[in-house]
Amino acid sequence: MIEQNRSAHDGVAAEIKAFVHDELAEHEAREAKFIAEQIDKVMAAFPNKDLEGHCDFHQAKIDAAKAEEKFWSELKLDLAKKGLWGIITVLAGMIVLGFGAWVSTISHGAVK
């Protein structure tokens, strides 16, 4: 009788083991299919599924933005310098002209 129970028990255990194995295999196949579908969806967001090209594109945009910022910063600084020198030149010219006019009036006896 013990031998019969053991044999029946071994048979049930083998059936359970086979069932669990089959279920796990099916689950693994469904998971693999699902993951592949999700990866395909993500990769569809990249032109030609080119991850490196996409990264390079963004790096080029970042580099271009930095270069543009540097250009405008340097241009504003250069314009400020030239504008300041322009103002200084005009003021110096006005001082020279004013001094010349003052000297001219002194030499002609206008100032007493």
Secondary structure, DSSP 8 states (H G I E B T S, - for coil): -HHHHHHHHHHHHHHHHHHHHHHHHHHHHHHHHHHHHHHHHHHTTSGGG-HHHHHHHHHHHHHHHHHHHHHHHHHHHHHHHHHHHHHHHHHHHHHHHHHHHHHHHHHTT---
